[in-house]
Amino acid sequence: MFGRKKQPVADARIPGTTPIAEAQARTTVTITGQVVRMQSRPASDLPTMVISIKDSTGTAIATWSGRRSMGGIALGRRIVITGVATHTTGLLTFVNPEYQLLA
């Protein structure tokens, strides 16, 4: 759309991380992927930052309540997320996870 080409999702695995499709709900898990969507939206009058992270096996959602933005997180950026995962509407979801930005 508008002359932009979809870039392939990088799939360089980091030791100790789990592919998104293999991550188990209700356990602490570490995933890595590329930020493919960002949204800031209010939830119960509280600002909430929501990102979608994708690897070659699937997509996960990470939300941070009380934040409108997160320093360094941008579309296309590779990121490592660690937290307790749940399945919400069929997607692996993290609430207020730890994160590490990759180069």
Sequence and secondary structure as in RCSB ss.txt:
>XXXX:A:sequence
MFGRKKQPVADARIPGTTPIAEAQARTTVTITGQVVRMQSRPASDLPTMVISIKDSTGTAIATWSGRRSMGGIAL
GRRIVITGVATHTTGLLTFVNPEYQLLA
>XXXX:A:secstr
 TT           TT   GGG  TTSEEEEEEEEEEEEEEEETTEEEEEEEEEETTEEEEEEEET S  TT  T
T EEEEEEEEEEETTEEEEES EEEE  
